[in-house]
Amino acid sequence: MNQQEALDRLKEELNLPFFNGKIEDKEYSEEDYQKMKNDLIKYFDDYVRNVEN
């Protein structure tokens, strides 16, 4: 999948319709995509969700 397809899929799967992340303009394999998605979820959990703690 290309850069735009990866961004569109992230928006849909993570339920973030206004997500405007900057990702490299390349072809993403399913493995690349899943790693990127998991990294975003981990970042959110570690840095955003835990702000109140």
ModelCIF file with pLDDT and N, C-alpha, C, O atoms, coordinates in Angstrom:
data_MODEL
#
_entry.id   MODEL 
#
_entity.id                         1 
_entity.type                       polymer 
_entity.pdbx_number_of_molecules   1 
#
_entity_poly.entity_id                      1 
_entity_poly.type                           'polypeptide(L)' 
_entity_poly.nstd_linkage                   no 
_entity_poly.nstd_monomer                   no 
_entity_poly.pdbx_seq_one_letter_code       MNQQEALDRLKEELNLPFFNGKIEDKEYSEEDYQKMKNDLIKYFDDYVRNVEN 
_entity_poly.pdbx_seq_one_letter_code_can   MNQQEALDRLKEELNLPFFNGKIEDKEYSEEDYQKMKNDLIKYFDDYVRNVEN 
_entity_poly.pdbx_strand_id                 A 
#
loop_
_entity_poly_seq.entity_id 
_entity_poly_seq.num 
_entity_poly_seq.mon_id 
_entity_poly_seq.hetero 
1 1  MET n 
1 2  ASN n 
1 3  GLN n 
1 4  GLN n 
1 5  GLU n 
1 6  ALA n 
1 7  LEU n 
1 8  ASP n 
1 9  ARG n 
1 10 LEU n 
1 11 LYS n 
1 12 GLU n 
1 13 GLU n 
1 14 LEU n 
1 15 ASN n 
1 16 LEU n 
1 17 PRO n 
1 18 PHE n 
1 19 PHE n 
1 20 ASN n 
1 21 GLY n 
1 22 LYS n 
1 23 ILE n 
1 24 GLU n 
1 25 ASP n 
1 26 LYS n 
1 27 GLU n 
1 28 TYR n 
1 29 SER n 
1 30 GLU n 
1 31 GLU n 
1 32 ASP n 
1 33 TYR n 
1 34 GLN n 
1 35 LYS n 
1 36 MET n 
1 37 LYS n 
1 38 ASN n 
1 39 ASP n 
1 40 LEU n 
1 41 ILE n 
1 42 LYS n 
1 43 TYR n 
1 44 PHE n 
1 45 ASP n 
1 46 ASP n 
1 47 TYR n 
1 48 VAL n 
1 49 ARG n 
1 50 ASN n 
1 51 VAL n 
1 52 GLU n 
1 53 ASN n 
#
_struct_asym.id          A 
_struct_asym.entity_id   1 
#
loop_
_ma_qa_metric.id 
_ma_qa_metric.mode 
_ma_qa_metric.name 
_ma_qa_metric.software_group_id 
_ma_qa_metric.type 
1 global pLDDT . pLDDT 
2 local  pLDDT . pLDDT 
#
_ma_qa_metric_global.metric_id      1 
_ma_qa_metric_global.metric_value   92.23 
_ma_qa_metric_global.model_id       1 
_ma_qa_metric_global.ordinal_id     1 
#
loop_
_ma_qa_metric_local.label_asym_id 
_ma_qa_metric_local.label_comp_id 
_ma_qa_metric_local.label_seq_id 
_ma_qa_metric_local.metric_id 
_ma_qa_metric_local.metric_value 
_ma_qa_metric_local.model_id 
_ma_qa_metric_local.ordinal_id 
A MET 1  2 96.00 1 1  
A ASN 2  2 97.00 1 2  
A GLN 3  2 97.00 1 3  
A GLN 4  2 97.00 1 4  
A GLU 5  2 97.00 1 5  
A ALA 6  2 97.00 1 6  
A LEU 7  2 97.00 1 7  
A ASP 8  2 97.00 1 8  
A ARG 9  2 97.00 1 9  
A LEU 10 2 97.00 1 10 
A LYS 11 2 96.00 1 11 
A GLU 12 2 97.00 1 12 
A GLU 13 2 97.00 1 13 
A LEU 14 2 95.00 1 14 
A ASN 15 2 94.00 1 15 
A LEU 16 2 92.00 1 16 
A PRO 17 2 94.00 1 17 
A PHE 18 2 94.00 1 18 
A PHE 19 2 92.00 1 19 
A ASN 20 2 91.00 1 20 
A GLY 21 2 90.00 1 21 
A LYS 22 2 94.00 1 22 
A ILE 23 2 94.00 1 23 
A GLU 24 2 95.00 1 24 
A ASP 25 2 96.00 1 25 
A LYS 26 2 97.00 1 26 
A GLU 27 2 98.00 1 27 
A TYR 28 2 98.00 1 28 
A SER 29 2 98.00 1 29 
A GLU 30 2 98.00 1 30 
A GLU 31 2 98.00 1 31 
A ASP 32 2 98.00 1 32 
A TYR 33 2 98.00 1 33 
A GLN 34 2 98.00 1 34 
A LYS 35 2 98.00 1 35 
A MET 36 2 97.00 1 36 
A LYS 37 2 97.00 1 37 
A ASN 38 2 98.00 1 38 
A ASP 39 2 96.00 1 39 
A LEU 40 2 94.00 1 40 
A ILE 41 2 95.00 1 41 
A LYS 42 2 94.00 1 42 
A TYR 43 2 91.00 1 43 
A PHE 44 2 90.00 1 44 
A ASP 45 2 89.00 1 45 
A ASP 46 2 89.00 1 46 
A TYR 47 2 87.00 1 47 
A VAL 48 2 81.00 1 48 
A ARG 49 2 77.00 1 49 
A ASN 50 2 71.00 1 50 
A VAL 51 2 68.00 1 51 
A GLU 52 2 61.00 1 52 
A ASN 53 2 54.00 1 53 
#
loop_
_atom_site.group_PDB 
_atom_site.id 
_atom_site.type_symbol 
_atom_site.label_atom_id 
_atom_site.label_alt_id 
_atom_site.label_comp_id 
_atom_site.label_asym_id 
_atom_site.label_entity_id 
_atom_site.label_seq_id 
_atom_site.pdbx_PDB_ins_code 
_atom_site.Cartn_x 
_atom_site.Cartn_y 
_atom_site.Cartn_z 
_atom_site.occupancy 
_atom_site.B_iso_or_equiv 
_atom_site.pdbx_formal_charge 
_atom_site.auth_seq_id 
_atom_site.auth_comp_id 
_atom_site.auth_asym_id 
_atom_site.auth_atom_id 
_atom_site.pdbx_PDB_model_num 
ATOM 1   N N  . MET A 1 1  ? 0.854   -1.174 0.000  1.00 96.00 ? 1  MET A N  1 
ATOM 2   C CA . MET A 1 1  ? 0.000   0.000  0.000  1.00 96.00 ? 1  MET A CA 1 
ATOM 3   C C  . MET A 1 1  ? 0.894   1.229  0.000  1.00 96.00 ? 1  MET A C  1 
ATOM 4   O O  . MET A 1 1  ? 1.999   1.203  0.542  1.00 96.00 ? 1  MET A O  1 
ATOM 5   N N  . ASN A 1 2  ? 0.417   2.295  -0.604 1.00 97.00 ? 2  ASN A N  1 
ATOM 6   C CA . ASN A 1 2  ? 1.210   3.518  -0.647 1.00 97.00 ? 2  ASN A CA 1 
ATOM 7   C C  . ASN A 1 2  ? 0.964   4.369  0.600  1.00 97.00 ? 2  ASN A C  1 
ATOM 8   O O  . ASN A 1 2  ? 0.210   3.976  1.490  1.00 97.00 ? 2  ASN A O  1 
ATOM 9   N N  . GLN A 1 3  ? 1.603   5.530  0.655  1.00 97.00 ? 3  GLN A N  1 
ATOM 10  C CA . GLN A 1 3  ? 1.522   6.411  1.817  1.00 97.00 ? 3  GLN A CA 1 
ATOM 11  C C  . GLN A 1 3  ? 0.076   6.798  2.138  1.00 97.00 ? 3  GLN A C  1 
ATOM 12  O O  . GLN A 1 3  ? -0.339  6.708  3.294  1.00 97.00 ? 3  GLN A O  1 
ATOM 13  N N  . GLN A 1 4  ? -0.683  7.219  1.151  1.00 97.00 ? 4  GLN A N  1 
ATOM 14  C CA . GLN A 1 4  ? -2.053  7.667  1.385  1.00 97.00 ? 4  GLN A CA 1 
ATOM 15  C C  . GLN A 1 4  ? -2.956  6.521  1.826  1.00 97.00 ? 4  GLN A C  1 
ATOM 16  O O  . GLN A 1 4  ? -3.800  6.699  2.705  1.00 97.00 ? 4  GLN A O  1 
ATOM 17  N N  . GLU A 1 5  ? -2.787  5.355  1.227  1.00 97.00 ? 5  GLU A N  1 
ATOM 18  C CA . GLU A 1 5  ? -3.585  4.192  1.626  1.00 97.00 ? 5  GLU A CA 1 
ATOM 19  C C  . GLU A 1 5  ? -3.299  3.809  3.078  1.00 97.00 ? 5  GLU A C  1 
ATOM 20  O O  . GLU A 1 5  ? -4.215  3.450  3.818  1.00 97.00 ? 5  GLU A O  1 
ATOM 21  N N  . ALA A 1 6  ? -2.023  3.886  3.486  1.00 97.00 ? 6  ALA A N  1 
ATOM 22  C CA . ALA A 1 6  ? -1.653  3.567  4.867  1.00 97.00 ? 6  ALA A CA 1 
ATOM 23  C C  . ALA A 1 6  ? -2.288  4.574  5.831  1.00 97.00 ? 6  ALA A C  1 
ATOM 24  O O  . ALA A 1 6  ? -2.815  4.183  6.872  1.00 97.00 ? 6  ALA A O  1 
ATOM 25  N N  . LEU A 1 7  ? -2.241  5.853  5.495  1.00 97.00 ? 7  LEU A N  1 
ATOM 26  C CA . LEU A 1 7  ? -2.853  6.881  6.346  1.00 97.00 ? 7  LEU A CA 1 
ATOM 27  C C  . LEU A 1 7  ? -4.365  6.689  6.438  1.00 97.00 ? 7  LEU A C  1 
ATOM 28  O O  . LEU A 1 7  ? -4.941  6.789  7.522  1.00 97.00 ? 7  LEU A O  1 
ATOM 29  N N  . ASP A 1 8  ? -4.996  6.419  5.319  1.00 97.00 ? 8  ASP A N  1 
ATOM 30  C CA . ASP A 1 8  ? -6.451  6.200  5.313  1.00 97.00 ? 8  ASP A CA 1 
ATOM 31  C C  . ASP A 1 8  ? -6.826  4.992  6.175  1.00 97.00 ? 8  ASP A C  1 
ATOM 32  O O  . ASP A 1 8  ? -7.815  5.025  6.906  1.00 97.00 ? 8  ASP A O  1 
ATOM 33  N N  . ARG A 1 9  ? -6.039  3.946  6.082  1.00 97.00 ? 9  ARG A N  1 
ATOM 34  C CA . ARG A 1 9  ? -6.323  2.741  6.859  1.00 97.00 ? 9  ARG A CA 1 
ATOM 35  C C  . ARG A 1 9  ? -6.128  3.010  8.356  1.00 97.00 ? 9  ARG A C  1 
ATOM 36  O O  . ARG A 1 9  ? -6.916  2.537  9.174  1.00 97.00 ? 9  ARG A O  1 
ATOM 37  N N  . LEU A 1 10 ? -5.088  3.763  8.718  1.00 97.00 ? 10 LEU A N  1 
ATOM 38  C CA . LEU A 1 10 ? -4.882  4.122  10.124 1.00 97.00 ? 10 LEU A CA 1 
ATOM 39  C C  . LEU A 1 10 ? -6.065  4.924  10.654 1.00 97.00 ? 10 LEU A C  1 
ATOM 40  O O  . LEU A 1 10 ? -6.557  4.665  11.752 1.00 97.00 ? 10 LEU A O  1 
ATOM 41  N N  . LYS A 1 11 ? -6.515  5.894  9.872  1.00 96.00 ? 11 LYS A N  1 
ATOM 42  C CA . LYS A 1 11 ? -7.655  6.720  10.283 1.00 96.00 ? 11 LYS A CA 1 
ATOM 43  C C  . LYS A 1 11 ? -8.870  5.852  10.566 1.00 96.00 ? 11 LYS A C  1 
ATOM 44  O O  . LYS A 1 11 ? -9.570  6.052  11.559 1.00 96.00 ? 11 LYS A O  1 
ATOM 45  N N  . GLU A 1 12 ? -9.116  4.890  9.691  1.00 97.00 ? 12 GLU A N  1 
ATOM 46  C CA . GLU A 1 12 ? -10.295 4.033  9.836  1.00 97.00 ? 12 GLU A CA 1 
ATOM 47  C C  . GLU A 1 12 ? -10.146 3.048  10.994 1.00 97.00 ? 12 GLU A C  1 
ATOM 48  O O  . GLU A 1 12 ? -11.044 2.932  11.827 1.00 97.00 ? 12 GLU A O  1 
ATOM 49  N N  . GLU A 1 13 ? -9.023  2.341  11.050 1.00 97.00 ? 13 GLU A N  1 
ATOM 50  C CA . GLU A 1 13 ? -8.852  1.299  12.058 1.00 97.00 ? 13 GLU A CA 1 
ATOM 51  C C  . GLU A 1 13 ? -8.694  1.857  13.469 1.00 97.00 ? 13 GLU A C  1 
ATOM 52  O O  . GLU A 1 13 ? -9.116  1.222  14.435 1.00 97.00 ? 13 GLU A O  1 
ATOM 53  N N  . LEU A 1 14 ? -8.093  3.031  13.598 1.00 95.00 ? 14 LEU A N  1 
ATOM 54  C CA . LEU A 1 14 ? -7.895  3.622  14.923 1.00 95.00 ? 14 LEU A CA 1 
ATOM 55  C C  . LEU A 1 14 ? -8.999  4.609  15.279 1.00 95.00 ? 14 LEU A C  1 
ATOM 56  O O  . LEU A 1 14 ? -8.972  5.227  16.344 1.00 95.00 ? 14 LEU A O  1 
ATOM 57  N N  . ASN A 1 15 ? -9.966  4.752  14.384 1.00 94.00 ? 15 ASN A N  1 
ATOM 58  C CA . ASN A 1 15 ? -11.098 5.664  14.598 1.00 94.00 ? 15 ASN A CA 1 
ATOM 59  C C  . ASN A 1 15 ? -10.619 7.091  14.896 1.00 94.00 ? 15 ASN A C  1 
ATOM 60  O O  . ASN A 1 15 ? -11.061 7.734  15.847 1.00 94.00 ? 15 ASN A O  1 
ATOM 61  N N  . LEU A 1 16 ? -9.690  7.559  14.039 1.00 92.00 ? 16 LEU A N  1 
ATOM 62  C CA . LEU A 1 16 ? -9.137  8.912  14.153 1.00 92.00 ? 16 LEU A CA 1 
ATOM 63  C C  . LEU A 1 16 ? -9.364  9.637  12.823 1.00 92.00 ? 16 LEU A C  1 
ATOM 64  O O  . LEU A 1 16 ? -8.434  9.766  12.027 1.00 92.00 ? 16 LEU A O  1 
ATOM 65  N N  . PRO A 1 17 ? -10.574 10.105 12.577 1.00 94.00 ? 17 PRO A N  1 
ATOM 66  C CA . PRO A 1 17 ? -10.888 10.668 11.260 1.00 94.00 ? 17 PRO A CA 1 
ATOM 67  C C  . PRO A 1 17 ? -10.058 11.897 10.884 1.00 94.00 ? 17 PRO A C  1 
ATOM 68  O O  . PRO A 1 17 ? -9.909  12.186 9.697  1.00 94.00 ? 17 PRO A O  1 
ATOM 69  N N  . PHE A 1 18 ? -9.521  12.617 11.850 1.00 94.00 ? 18 PHE A N  1 
ATOM 70  C CA . PHE A 1 18 ? -8.747  13.813 11.537 1.00 94.00 ? 18 PHE A CA 1 
ATOM 71  C C  . PHE A 1 18 ? -7.247  13.611 11.720 1.00 94.00 ? 18 PHE A C  1 
ATOM 72  O O  . PHE A 1 18 ? -6.489  14.579 11.762 1.00 94.00 ? 18 PHE A O  1 
ATOM 73  N N  . PHE A 1 19 ? -6.818  12.355 11.830 1.00 92.00 ? 19 PHE A N  1 
ATOM 74  C CA . PHE A 1 19 ? -5.393  12.040 11.973 1.00 92.00 ? 19 PHE A CA 1 
ATOM 75  C C  . PHE A 1 19 ? -4.651  12.533 10.745 1.00 92.00 ? 19 PHE A C  1 
ATOM 76  O O  . PHE A 1 19 ? -5.048  12.255 9.614  1.00 92.00 ? 19 PHE A O  1 
ATOM 77  N N  . ASN A 1 20 ? -3.561  13.274 10.976 1.00 91.00 ? 20 ASN A N  1 
ATOM 78  C CA . ASN A 1 20 ? -2.777  13.819 9.875  1.00 91.00 ? 20 ASN A CA 1 
ATOM 79  C C  . ASN A 1 20 ? -1.300  13.574 10.150 1.00 91.00 ? 20 ASN A C  1 
ATOM 80  O O  . ASN A 1 20 ? -0.503  14.511 10.187 1.00 91.00 ? 20 ASN A O  1 
ATOM 81  N N  . GLY A 1 21 ? -0.942  12.307 10.342 1.00 90.00 ? 21 GLY A N  1 
ATOM 82  C CA . GLY A 1 21 ? 0.436   11.952 10.636 1.00 90.00 ? 21 GLY A CA 1 
ATOM 83  C C  . GLY A 1 21 ? 1.325   12.118 9.420  1.00 90.00 ? 21 GLY A C  1 
ATOM 84  O O  . GLY A 1 21 ? 0.861   12.099 8.280  1.00 90.00 ? 21 GLY A O  1 
ATOM 85  N N  . LYS A 1 22 ? 2.588   12.278 9.681  1.00 94.00 ? 22 LYS A N  1 
ATOM 86  C CA . LYS A 1 22 ? 3.583   12.374 8.610  1.00 94.00 ? 22 LYS A CA 1 
ATOM 87  C C  . LYS A 1 22 ? 4.325   11.045 8.557  1.00 94.00 ? 22 LYS A C  1 
ATOM 88  O O  . LYS A 1 22 ? 5.023   10.674 9.501  1.00 94.00 ? 22 LYS A O  1 
ATOM 89  N N  . ILE A 1 23 ? 4.168   10.338 7.453  1.00 94.00 ? 23 ILE A N  1 
ATOM 90  C CA . ILE A 1 23 ? 4.869   9.073  7.278  1.00 94.00 ? 23 ILE A CA 1 
ATOM 91  C C  . ILE A 1 23 ? 5.627   9.114  5.967  1.00 94.00 ? 23 ILE A C  1 
ATOM 92  O O  . ILE A 1 23 ? 5.305   9.883  5.061  1.00 94.00 ? 23 ILE A O  1 
ATOM 93  N N  . GLU A 1 24 ? 6.631   8.276  5.889  1.00 95.00 ? 24 GLU A N  1 
ATOM 94  C CA . GLU A 1 24 ? 7.490   8.226  4.718  1.00 95.00 ? 24 GLU A CA 1 
ATOM 95  C C  . GLU A 1 24 ? 6.687   7.859  3.471  1.00 95.00 ? 24 GLU A C  1 
ATOM 96  O O  . GLU A 1 24 ? 5.780   7.028  3.525  1.00 95.00 ? 24 GLU A O  1 
ATOM 97  N N  . ASP A 1 25 ? 7.031   8.486  2.356  1.00 96.00 ? 25 ASP A N  1 
ATOM 98  C CA . ASP A 1 25 ? 6.368   8.204  1.083  1.00 96.00 ? 25 ASP A CA 1 
ATOM 99  C C  . ASP A 1 25 ? 7.036   6.990  0.447  1.00 96.00 ? 25 ASP A C  1 
ATOM 100 O O  . ASP A 1 25 ? 8.020   7.117  -0.282 1.00 96.00 ? 25 ASP A O  1 
ATOM 101 N N  . LYS A 1 26 ? 6.484   5.810  0.735  1.00 97.00 ? 26 LYS A N  1 
ATOM 102 C CA . LYS A 1 26 ? 7.016   4.554  0.215  1.00 97.00 ? 26 LYS A CA 1 
ATOM 103 C C  . LYS A 1 26 ? 5.893   3.540  0.158  1.00 97.00 ? 26 LYS A C  1 
ATOM 104 O O  . LYS A 1 26 ? 4.766   3.816  0.569  1.00 97.00 ? 26 LYS A O  1 
ATOM 105 N N  . GLU A 1 27 ? 6.205   2.386  -0.347 1.00 98.00 ? 27 GLU A N  1 
ATOM 106 C CA . GLU A 1 27 ? 5.250   1.281  -0.349 1.00 98.00 ? 27 GLU A CA 1 
ATOM 107 C C  . GLU A 1 27 ? 5.358   0.546  0.980  1.00 98.00 ? 27 GLU A C  1 
ATOM 108 O O  . GLU A 1 27 ? 6.455   0.176  1.397  1.00 98.00 ? 27 GLU A O  1 
ATOM 109 N N  . TYR A 1 28 ? 4.233   0.335  1.645  1.00 98.00 ? 28 TYR A N  1 
ATOM 110 C CA . TYR A 1 28 ? 4.188   -0.322 2.940  1.00 98.00 ? 28 TYR A CA 1 
ATOM 111 C C  . TYR A 1 28 ? 3.660   -1.737 2.788  1.00 98.00 ? 28 TYR A C  1 
ATOM 112 O O  . TYR A 1 28 ? 2.606   -1.964 2.194  1.00 98.00 ? 28 TYR A O  1 
ATOM 113 N N  . SER A 1 29 ? 4.418   -2.692 3.341  1.00 98.00 ? 29 SER A N  1 
ATOM 114 C CA . SER A 1 29 ? 3.929   -4.071 3.383  1.00 98.00 ? 29 SER A CA 1 
ATOM 115 C C  . SER A 1 29 ? 2.969   -4.179 4.569  1.00 98.00 ? 29 SER A C  1 
ATOM 116 O O  . SER A 1 29 ? 2.877   -3.262 5.385  1.00 98.00 ? 29 SER A O  1 
ATOM 117 N N  . GLU A 1 30 ? 2.272   -5.279 4.658  1.00 98.00 ? 30 GLU A N  1 
ATOM 118 C CA . GLU A 1 30 ? 1.363   -5.491 5.788  1.00 98.00 ? 30 GLU A CA 1 
ATOM 119 C C  . GLU A 1 30 ? 2.153   -5.477 7.097  1.00 98.00 ? 30 GLU A C  1 
ATOM 120 O O  . GLU A 1 30 ? 1.687   -4.940 8.101  1.00 98.00 ? 30 GLU A O  1 
ATOM 121 N N  . GLU A 1 31 ? 3.333   -6.061 7.084  1.00 98.00 ? 31 GLU A N  1 
ATOM 122 C CA . GLU A 1 31 ? 4.185   -6.088 8.287  1.00 98.00 ? 31 GLU A CA 1 
ATOM 123 C C  . GLU A 1 31 ? 4.597   -4.662 8.689  1.00 98.00 ? 31 GLU A C  1 
ATOM 124 O O  . GLU A 1 31 ? 4.547   -4.312 9.868  1.00 98.00 ? 31 GLU A O  1 
ATOM 125 N N  . ASP A 1 32 ? 5.003   -3.845 7.712  1.00 98.00 ? 32 ASP A N  1 
ATOM 126 C CA . ASP A 1 32 ? 5.360   -2.439 7.986  1.00 98.00 ? 32 ASP A CA 1 
ATOM 127 C C  . ASP A 1 32 ? 4.174   -1.693 8.581  1.00 98.00 ? 32 ASP A C  1 
ATOM 128 O O  . ASP A 1 32 ? 4.315   -0.947 9.549  1.00 98.00 ? 32 ASP A O  1 
ATOM 129 N N  . TYR A 1 33 ? 3.014   -1.905 7.992  1.00 98.00 ? 33 TYR A N  1 
ATOM 130 C CA . TYR A 1 33 ? 1.811   -1.219 8.448  1.00 98.00 ? 33 TYR A CA 1 
ATOM 131 C C  . TYR A 1 33 ? 1.464   -1.605 9.886  1.00 98.00 ? 33 TYR A C  1 
ATOM 132 O O  . TYR A 1 33 ? 1.180   -0.739 10.713 1.00 98.00 ? 33 TYR A O  1 
ATOM 133 N N  . GLN A 1 34 ? 1.487   -2.902 10.181 1.00 98.00 ? 34 GLN A N  1 
ATOM 134 C CA . GLN A 1 34 ? 1.144   -3.363 11.526 1.00 98.00 ? 34 GLN A CA 1 
ATOM 135 C C  . GLN A 1 34 ? 2.127   -2.830 12.562 1.00 98.00 ? 34 GLN A C  1 
ATOM 136 O O  . GLN A 1 34 ? 1.724   -2.484 13.672 1.00 98.00 ? 34 GLN A O  1 
ATOM 137 N N  . LYS A 1 35 ? 3.413   -2.759 12.216 1.00 98.00 ? 35 LYS A N  1 
ATOM 138 C CA . LYS A 1 35 ? 4.412   -2.210 13.137 1.00 98.00 ? 35 LYS A CA 1 
ATOM 139 C C  . LYS A 1 35 ? 4.128   -0.728 13.391 1.00 98.00 ? 35 LYS A C  1 
ATOM 140 O O  . LYS A 1 35 ? 4.173   -0.275 14.535 1.00 98.00 ? 35 LYS A O  1 
ATOM 141 N N  . MET A 1 36 ? 3.838   0.022  12.335 1.00 97.00 ? 36 MET A N  1 
ATOM 142 C CA . MET A 1 36 ? 3.540   1.442  12.473 1.00 97.00 ? 36 MET A CA 1 
ATOM 143 C C  . MET A 1 36 ? 2.291   1.638  13.331 1.00 97.00 ? 36 MET A C  1 
ATOM 144 O O  . MET A 1 36 ? 2.271   2.505  14.204 1.00 97.00 ? 36 MET A O  1 
ATOM 145 N N  . LYS A 1 37 ? 1.270   0.857  13.094 1.00 97.00 ? 37 LYS A N  1 
ATOM 146 C CA . LYS A 1 37 ? 0.030   0.949  13.861 1.00 97.00 ? 37 LYS A CA 1 
ATOM 147 C C  . LYS A 1 37 ? 0.284   0.636  15.336 1.00 97.00 ? 37 LYS A C  1 
ATOM 148 O O  . LYS A 1 37 ? -0.177  1.366  16.214 1.00 97.00 ? 37 LYS A O  1 
ATOM 149 N N  . ASN A 1 38 ? 1.010   -0.438 15.608 1.00 98.00 ? 38 ASN A N  1 
ATOM 150 C CA . ASN A 1 38 ? 1.315   -0.804 16.992 1.00 98.00 ? 38 ASN A CA 1 
ATOM 151 C C  . ASN A 1 38 ? 2.172   0.243  17.679 1.00 98.00 ? 38 ASN A C  1 
ATOM 152 O O  . ASN A 1 38 ? 1.991   0.500  18.869 1.00 98.00 ? 38 ASN A O  1 
ATOM 153 N N  . ASP A 1 39 ? 3.106   0.857  16.950 1.00 96.00 ? 39 ASP A N  1 
ATOM 154 C CA . ASP A 1 39 ? 3.927   1.938  17.510 1.00 96.00 ? 39 ASP A CA 1 
ATOM 155 C C  . ASP A 1 39 ? 3.070   3.139  17.880 1.00 96.00 ? 39 ASP A C  1 
ATOM 156 O O  . ASP A 1 39 ? 3.299   3.762  18.916 1.00 96.00 ? 39 ASP A O  1 
ATOM 157 N N  . LEU A 1 40 ? 2.088   3.473  17.051 1.00 94.00 ? 40 LEU A N  1 
ATOM 158 C CA . LEU A 1 40 ? 1.193   4.596  17.361 1.00 94.00 ? 40 LEU A CA 1 
ATOM 159 C C  . LEU A 1 40 ? 0.340   4.303  18.594 1.00 94.00 ? 40 LEU A C  1 
ATOM 160 O O  . LEU A 1 40 ? 0.143   5.175  19.440 1.00 94.00 ? 40 LEU A O  1 
ATOM 161 N N  . ILE A 1 41 ? -0.157  3.089  18.690 1.00 95.00 ? 41 ILE A N  1 
ATOM 162 C CA . ILE A 1 41 ? -0.962  2.705  19.849 1.00 95.00 ? 41 ILE A CA 1 
ATOM 163 C C  . ILE A 1 41 ? -0.110  2.750  21.115 1.00 95.00 ? 41 ILE A C  1 
ATOM 164 O O  . ILE A 1 41 ? -0.563  3.232  22.154 1.00 95.00 ? 41 ILE A O  1 
ATOM 165 N N  . LYS A 1 42 ? 1.125   2.245  21.029 1.00 94.00 ? 42 LYS A N  1 
ATOM 166 C CA . LYS A 1 42 ? 2.026   2.259  22.188 1.00 94.00 ? 42 LYS A CA 1 
ATOM 167 C C  . LYS A 1 42 ? 2.346   3.699  22.587 1.00 94.00 ? 42 LYS A C  1 
ATOM 168 O O  . LYS A 1 42 ? 2.341   4.024  23.774 1.00 94.00 ? 42 LYS A O  1 
ATOM 169 N N  . TYR A 1 43 ? 2.623   4.561  21.614 1.00 91.00 ? 43 TYR A N  1 
ATOM 170 C CA . TYR A 1 43 ? 2.902   5.962  21.901 1.00 91.00 ? 43 TYR A CA 1 
ATOM 171 C C  . TYR A 1 43 ? 1.715   6.603  22.623 1.00 91.00 ? 43 TYR A C  1 
ATOM 172 O O  . TYR A 1 43 ? 1.888   7.302  23.621 1.00 91.00 ? 43 TYR A O  1 
ATOM 173 N N  . PHE A 1 44 ? 0.523   6.360  22.113 1.00 90.00 ? 44 PHE A N  1 
ATOM 174 C CA . PHE A 1 44 ? -0.671  6.919  22.733 1.00 90.00 ? 44 PHE A CA 1 
ATOM 175 C C  . PHE A 1 44 ? -0.806  6.442  24.175 1.00 90.00 ? 44 PHE A C  1 
ATOM 176 O O  . PHE A 1 44 ? -1.047  7.240  25.080 1.00 90.00 ? 44 PHE A O  1 
ATOM 177 N N  . ASP A 1 45 ? -0.649  5.140  24.381 1.00 89.00 ? 45 ASP A N  1 
ATOM 178 C CA . ASP A 1 45 ? -0.776  4.587  25.732 1.00 89.00 ? 45 ASP A CA 1 
ATOM 179 C C  . ASP A 1 45 ? 0.293   5.142  26.673 1.00 89.00 ? 45 ASP A C  1 
ATOM 180 O O  . ASP A 1 45 ? -0.004  5.478  27.820 1.00 89.00 ? 45 ASP A O  1 
ATOM 181 N N  . ASP A 1 46 ? 1.531   5.240  26.196 1.00 89.00 ? 46 ASP A N  1 
ATOM 182 C CA . ASP A 1 46 ? 2.649   5.675  27.045 1.00 89.00 ? 46 ASP A CA 1 
ATOM 183 C C  . ASP A 1 46 ? 2.660   7.170  27.323 1.00 89.00 ? 46 ASP A C  1 
ATOM 184 O O  . ASP A 1 46 ? 3.005   7.584  28.430 1.00 89.00 ? 46 ASP A O  1 
ATOM 185 N N  . TYR A 1 47 ? 2.293   7.986  26.347 1.00 87.00 ? 47 TYR A N  1 
ATOM 186 C CA . TYR A 1 47 ? 2.486   9.423  26.483 1.00 87.00 ? 47 TYR A CA 1 
ATOM 187 C C  . TYR A 1 47 ? 1.214   10.249 26.556 1.00 87.00 ? 47 TYR A C  1 
ATOM 188 O O  . TYR A 1 47 ? 1.221   11.343 27.119 1.00 87.00 ? 47 TYR A O  1 
ATOM 189 N N  . VAL A 1 48 ? 0.149   9.758  26.010 1.00 81.00 ? 48 VAL A N  1 
ATOM 190 C CA . VAL A 1 48 ? -1.086  10.541 26.005 1.00 81.00 ? 48 VAL A CA 1 
ATOM 191 C C  . VAL A 1 48 ? -2.032  10.079 27.103 1.00 81.00 ? 48 VAL A C  1 
ATOM 192 O O  . VAL A 1 48 ? -2.503  10.888 27.902 1.00 81.00 ? 48 VAL A O  1 
ATOM 193 N N  . ARG A 1 49 ? -2.303  8.815  27.143 1.00 77.00 ? 49 ARG A N  1 
ATOM 194 C CA . ARG A 1 49 ? -3.247  8.274  28.106 1.00 77.00 ? 49 ARG A CA 1 
ATOM 195 C C  . ARG A 1 49 ? -2.743  8.430  29.544 1.00 77.00 ? 49 ARG A C  1 
ATOM 196 O O  . ARG A 1 49 ? -3.542  8.596  30.466 1.00 77.00 ? 49 ARG A O  1 
ATOM 197 N N  . ASN A 1 50 ? -1.439  8.377  29.735 1.00 71.00 ? 50 ASN A N  1 
ATOM 198 C CA . ASN A 1 50 ? -0.860  8.414  31.080 1.00 71.00 ? 50 ASN A CA 1 
ATOM 199 C C  . ASN A 1 50 ? -0.517  9.827  31.548 1.00 71.00 ? 50 ASN A C  1 
ATOM 200 O O  . ASN A 1 50 ? 0.184   9.973  32.549 1.00 71.00 ? 50 ASN A O  1 
ATOM 201 N N  . VAL A 1 51 ? -0.974  10.848 30.878 1.00 68.00 ? 51 VAL A N  1 
ATOM 202 C CA . VAL A 1 51 ? -0.687  12.217 31.273 1.00 68.00 ? 51 VAL A CA 1 
ATOM 203 C C  . VAL A 1 51 ? -1.232  12.504 32.660 1.00 68.00 ? 51 VAL A C  1 
ATOM 204 O O  . VAL A 1 51 ? -0.608  13.229 33.435 1.00 68.00 ? 51 VAL A O  1 
ATOM 205 N N  . GLU A 1 52 ? -2.364  11.956 32.973 1.00 61.00 ? 52 GLU A N  1 
ATOM 206 C CA . GLU A 1 52 ? -2.975  12.247 34.274 1.00 61.00 ? 52 GLU A CA 1 
ATOM 207 C C  . GLU A 1 52 ? -2.307  11.508 35.421 1.00 61.00 ? 52 GLU A C  1 
ATOM 208 O O  . GLU A 1 52 ? -2.602  11.799 36.580 1.00 61.00 ? 52 GLU A O  1 
ATOM 209 N N  . ASN A 1 53 ? -1.418  10.565 35.140 1.00 54.00 ? 53 ASN A N  1 
ATOM 210 C CA . ASN A 1 53 ? -0.747  9.795  36.209 1.00 54.00 ? 53 ASN A CA 1 
ATOM 211 C C  . ASN A 1 53 ? 0.561   10.407 36.589 1.00 54.00 ? 53 ASN A C  1 
ATOM 212 O O  . ASN A 1 53 ? 1.252   9.891  37.467 1.00 54.00 ? 53 ASN A O  1 
#
